[in-house]
């Protein structure tokens, strides 16, 4: 009887590829882990903390105050984590949170255009956000951060505000 040593190895490799494909698909389309880099969202989240993002709500309506993941409009290979400070049709006035124009920023006062949101970091002095590159198209917003899970003692759920009833 001939022993096929490669069969168990091949079967394990096939299983690994299948499981990996399922995990990648779920994380890419439903959500996944986030590793926070930079100080722009302090004190809400700090550098080297880990969070969870849901992408399912990307196809639903975002709310002012949501923390989202988006591609940076002027550097589309860079992913950013910011808070929605304005929705389409809302007036934005940055006189309360001005930025240093020598850093390439601009002041914006106006209406957020249709299909866009206004994003800002919680740590205004260390954030490159809509005050620099303007309103962000919703097509660049990929998901909503709903939790900080590490470090464990500081685990936090980011609750959404209830929608006002009319």
C-alpha positions, 0 to 999 in steps of 0.5 A, spaced: 500 500 500 502 506 497 502 512 502 500 519 499 504 523 504 502 529 500 494 528 501 493 531 508 498 537 506 494 538 500 487 538 504 490 542 509 492 547 504 485 547 501 482 548 507 486 554 509 485 558 503 477 556 504 477 559 511 482 565 509 477 567 503 471 567 508 474 571 513 477 576 508 470 577 505 467 578 511 472 583 514 472 586 507 464 587 506 461 587 514 467 590 518 473 588 522 479 590 526 482 597 526 489 599 529 489 607 530 495 611 528 496 618 530 493 623 535 487 626 531 482 622 535 484 623 542 482 623 547 476 618 544 481 613 541 489 614 542 495 611 538 496 604 538 489 602 540 484 597 537 477 598 535 471 595 531 468 597 524 462 596 521 461 596 514 454 594 513 451 601 515 456 604 510 449 603 505 445 606 510 444 614 513 450 616 517 449 621 523 452 627 526 457 625 531 459 618 528 466 616 528 467 613 521 473 610 516 474 614 510 479 615 504 482 621 505 480 625 498 487 628 497 491 622 498 486 616 496 491 611 498 490 614 506 485 611 510 483 616 516 478 615 522 474 622 523 468 624 526 462 626 522 461 634 524 456 636 518 451 632 514 449 634 507 445 641 507 448 643 514 452 649 515 459 649 517 462 655 520 469 653 523 471 660 526 470 656 533 475 651 530 480 655 526 486 652 523 493 655 522 493 657 514 500 656 514 499 648 514 496 648 508 489 649 511 483 653 509 477 656 512 470 653 510 464 657 511 458 654 507 453 648 506 456 641 506 454 639 498 449 633 497 453 626 497 458 629 502 460 629 509 464 634 513 469 630 517 474 633 523 478 629 528 477 630 536 484 633 537 483 639 532 490 641 533 493 635 531 488 633 525 488 633 518 481 633 516 475 637 512 478 643 514 484 642 510 481 638 504 474 640 504 467 636 504 468 628 503 464 624 498 460 619 501 463 614 496 469 615 500 466 613 507 467 606 508 464 604 515 462 606 522 467 605 528 462 602 533 467 600 539 474 601 542 476 594 544 483 594 546 486 596 551 481 592 555 480 596 561 478 602 556 473 598 552 468 603 550 462 602 545 460 608 541 453 609 541 449 612 536 444 618 538 437 616 537 434 619 531 429 625 532 422 623 531 418 628 528 
